[in-house]
Amino acid sequence: MIASALGAGDQVETAAARPTIAAAVEQPVAFQLRTAVSLAPTLPDVTVNADEPVEVGFRLTSRSGGALADQDILVQVLFPQGWTTFKALRTDASGHAAYTARVLTTTQVRATFAGSDALEAATSAPAILRVRPQPPAAPSPASDQAPRDGAGGATTAPSAVGGQTSVGEKAVYLASLQAGKPYVYGAEGPYSFDCSGLVQYVYKQLGKSLPRTTDQQFAATTRIARGSEQVGDLIFFGQPGSMYHMGIYAGNGKIWVAPKSGDVVKLQTIWASDYYVGRVS
């Protein structure tokens, strides 16, 4: 025996027992540094007329100025309750992503980028969409005369929108931002909706709490005479206790609505003469 030949207590160091130099040296841990990015609005401050289409865009680049293509960014709008995400965009080959907006009052929007394994996250500075003040309309010389027989009924002009925009006007604006999002039964937003989910989501952003279903929202609102509806009122179809559809009144006989499966949030003409009107208080 090797142990007895060397004497009690002696140990033999075999090649297998000797650590190699490579094993003894601690291997360095590799850290992947993420690239810093810049996200900025293409028009930081723009002035438009109320409800005038305007392109709102953002550009995502590396700090060296290189375009970052095929990246997802989220667009947010500032409400009294804070920033609310309402749209997802994807950058093109130049790092640019944009959508068309219509604003009724001065509005701030920004974009956020969540980052990736290789890219840092970023949030843009707000883009300010200012609404140009509307001068008061000059009185018409014939404004006190009744329309002649055979003339069409007067068309109600949209009210000038300033800093005192009503809750109803804000509701219509926020509903318009959801245009094109798919109808999904039971969906409450922000990327898909059913009809009552859209209404609940819109008014929640404005600090108004509504219950979930169409019948519950009908019961929670104040009845208004048909024909007296105002922008932002809720239009209900069906009968009390069995309402089957609803939308947000946008004026001129139209509503913002999440229609049905396979369709998207859009502006529609009220299609029935028998409906109920509810006002959110």
C-alpha positions in Angstrom: 0.0 0.0 0.0 1.3 3.5 -0.9 0.1 4.9 2.4 1.9 2.4 4.6 5.1 2.7 2.5 5.2 6.5 3.2 4.3 6.3 6.8 1.1 6.9 8.6 -0.6 10.2 8.0 1.3 11.0 4.8 -0.8 11.9 1.8 -0.2 11.4 -1.9 -1.1 14.3 -4.2 -2.2 12.8 -7.5 -2.6 14.7 -10.8 -6.3 14.5 -10.4 -6.2 16.2 -7.1 -4.0 19.1 -8.2 -6.0 22.1 -9.5 -4.9 23.4 -12.8 -3.8 27.0 -13.2 -6.8 27.7 -15.4 -9.3 26.4 -12.8 -7.6 28.4 -10.1 -8.0 31.7 -11.9 -11.4 33.1 -11.5 -13.1 33.7 -14.8 -14.3 37.3 -15.4 -18.0 37.9 -15.7 -19.1 39.4 -19.0 -21.4 42.4 -18.7 -23.3 43.6 -21.8 -23.5 47.4 -21.9 -26.7 48.8 -23.3 -26.6 51.5 -25.8 -27.9 54.9 -24.7 -30.8 56.2 -26.9 -32.5 59.5 -27.5 -36.3 59.8 -28.0 -37.6 63.2 -29.1 -40.8 64.7 -30.6 -40.4 65.9 -34.2 -42.5 69.0 -33.5 -42.0 70.0 -29.8 -44.5 72.9 -30.0 -47.1 73.4 -32.6 -50.3 75.5 -32.8 -53.4 74.4 -34.7 -57.0 75.2 -35.0 -59.5 73.2 -32.9 -60.1 69.7 -34.5 -57.5 70.4 -37.3 -55.5 67.3 -38.2 -51.9 67.5 -37.2 -49.1 64.9 -37.5 -47.5 64.0 -34.1 -44.2 62.2 -34.5 -41.2 61.0 -32.5 -37.7 59.9 -33.5 -35.7 57.2 -31.7 -31.9 57.3 -32.3 -28.7 56.2 -30.6 -26.9 58.9 -28.8 -24.5 59.1 -31.8 -27.5 59.9 -34.0 -28.0 56.5 -35.7 -31.7 55.7 -36.5 -33.2 52.8 -34.5 -35.7 51.0 -36.7 -38.4 48.5 -35.9 -38.7 49.5 -32.3 -42.0 49.8 -30.4 -42.9 53.0 -28.6 -45.9 54.0 -26.6 -47.6 57.3 -26.9 -49.1 58.9 -23.8 -51.4 62.0 -23.2 -51.4 64.1 -20.1 -54.6 64.2 -18.1 -55.2 65.6 -14.6 -54.7 62.1 -13.2 -51.3 61.8 -14.9 -49.9 60.3 -18.1 -52.2 57.8 -19.9 -51.0 55.4 -22.7 -53.4 55.4 -25.7 -51.4 54.3 -28.7 -48.6 52.0 -29.8 -46.3 52.9 -32.7 -43.4 51.2 -34.5 -40.4 53.1 -35.8 -39.5 53.1 -39.5 -36.1 52.8 -41.1 -35.3 56.4 -40.1 -36.3 55.8 -36.5 -39.5 57.8 -37.0 -43.0 57.0 -35.8 -46.1 59.2 -36.1 -49.9 59.4 -36.0 -52.5 62.0 -36.9 -54.2 63.8 -34.0 -57.1 66.2 -33.7 -57.2 68.2 -30.5 -59.9 70.4 -29.0 -57.8 72.0 -26.4 -54.1 72.5 -25.7 -52.7 69.0 -25.1 -49.4 67.4 -24.1 -48.2 64.1 -25.5 -45.0 62.1 -25.1 -43.5 58.8 -26.1 -41.8 56.1 -24.1 -39.5 53.3 -25.1 -39.2 50.3 -22.8 -35.7 49.4 -24.0 -34.2 46.0 -24.8 -31.3 43.8 -23.9 -29.1 46.1 -26.1 -30.9 49.5 -25.8 -31.6 51.6 -22.8 -35.2 52.8 -22.0 -36.1 56.4 -22.8 -39.0 58.9 -22.4 -39.3 61.9 -24.6 -39.9 65.4 -23.6 -43.6 66.4 -24.0 -44.8 67.7 -27.4 -47.2 70.5 -26.9 -50.2 70.8 -29.2 -51.7 74.3 -28.7 -55.2 75.2 -29.9 -55.4 78.6 -31.6 -58.0 80.9 -29.8 -61.0 81.4 -32.0 -62.3 85.0 -32.5 -65.9 85.6 -31.6 -68.2 85.2 -34.6 -69.5 88.4 -36.1 -73.3 88.8 -35.7 -75.2 88.1 -38.9 -77.5 90.9 -40.1 -80.2 88.3 -40.6 -79.4 86.4 -37.5 -82.7 87.5 -35.9 -84.8 86.3 -38.8 -86.5 83.0 -39.0 -85.4 80.7 -41.9 -87.5 80.9 -45.0 -89.9 78.1 -45.8 -88.1 75.3 -47.6 -84.7 76.2 -46.2 -82.8 73.5 -44.5 -82.6 73.5 -40.7 -79.8 75.4 -39.1 -76.6 73.5 -38.6 -75.2 73.9 -35.1 -71.6 75.1 -35.4 -69.1 73.5 -33.0 -68.4 75.8 -30.0 -65.0 77.5 -29.8 -62.7 75.3 -27.7 -60.5 77.1 -25.3 -59.1 76.5 -21.9 -62.5 75.8 -20.4 -63.2 72.7 -22.5 -66.1 70.8 -21.0 -65.8 67.2 -19.7 -68.0 66.1 -22.6 -65.7 67.6 -25.2 -62.7 66.0 -23.4 -64.5 62.6 -23.4 -65.1 62.9 -27.2 -61.5 63.8 -27.8 -60.2 60.8 -25.7 -62.7 58.5 -27.4 -61.3 59.7 -30.8 -57.8 58.6 -29.7 -59.0 55.0 -29.5 -60.1 54.9 -33.1 -59.0 51.7 -34.9 -58.6 49.6 -31.8 -60.4 46.3 -32.0 -63.7 45.3 -30.4 -63.2 42.5 -27.9 -66.1 41.3 -25.8 -65.4 42.1 -22.1 -62.3 44.3 -22.9 -61.8 47.4 -20.9 -58.8 48.9 -22.7 -56.3 50.4 -23.3 -55.7 48.2 -26.5 -59.2 46.8 -27.1 -62.7 47.5 -25.9 -66.3 46.5 -25.9 -68.9 49.2 -26.0 -69.4 49.8 -22.3 -65.7 49.2 -21.6 -64.8 52.1 -24.0 -67.2 54.4 -22.1 -65.9 53.4 -18.7 -62.3 53.8 -19.8 -62.8 57.3 -21.3 -64.6 58.7 -18.3 -62.1 57.1 -15.9 -59.4 59.2 -17.4 -61.5 62.3 -16.6 -62.0 61.3 -13.0 -65.5 60.0 -13.4 -66.3 56.5 -12.0 -68.8 54.5 -14.0 -69.9 50.9 -13.4 -69.0 48.3 -16.0 -72.0 47.1 -18.0 -74.3 49.0 -20.3 -77.4 48.5 -18.0 -75.4 49.6 -15.0 -74.2 52.7 -16.8 -77.7 53.5 -17.9 -78.8 53.3 -14.3 -75.9 55.5 -13.1 -76.5 58.4 -15.5 -79.1 61.2 -15.6 -81.9 60.8 -18.2 -81.9 63.5 -20.9 -84.7 64.0 -23.4 -84.0 62.5 -26.8 -83.0 65.4 -29.1 -81.4 67.4 -26.2 -78.2 65.4 -26.1 -74.9 67.2 -25.8 -71.4 66.3 -26.7 -70.2 63.6 -24.2 -73.6 62.3 -23.3 -74.1 58.6 -23.5 -76.5 57.1 -26.1 -78.2 53.8 -25.2 -79.9 51.3 -27.4 -82.5 48.9 -26.1 -84.9 49.2 -23.2 -84.3 49.9 -19.5 -83.1 46.7 -17.9 -82.1 45.2 -21.3 -79.8 47.7 -23.0 -77.7 46.0 -25.7 -75.4 48.7 -27.0 -74.1 52.3 -26.3 -71.7 55.0 -27.4 -70.5 58.5 -26.6 -72.3 61.3 -28.4 -69.9 63.4 -30.6 -72.4 65.9 -32.0 -74.1 66.1 -35.4 -75.9 62.8 -34.9 -72.8 60.8 -34.5 -71.3 58.6 -31.7 -67.9 57.1 -30.8 -68.5 53.4 -30.4 -66.9 50.0 -30.2 -69.4 48.2 -32.5 -69.0 44.5 -32.6 -66.6 41.5 -33.0 -64.5 41.9 -36.0 -64.9 45.7 -36.0 -62.9 48.6 -34.5 -63.6 51.7 -32.4 -65.0 54.3 -34.8 -67.3 57.3 -35.3 -70.8 56.2 -36.5 -74.0 57.9 -37.3 -76.8 57.1 -34.8 -78.7 54.4 -36.7 -81.9 54.2 -34.8 -84.6 56.8 -33.9 -85.5 55.0 -30.7 -82.7 55.5 -28.1 -82.1 56.8 -24.6 -79.7 59.5 -23.5 -77.7 59.5 -20.3 -75.6 62.3 -18.9 -72.5 61.6 -16.7 -72.6 63.8 -13.6 
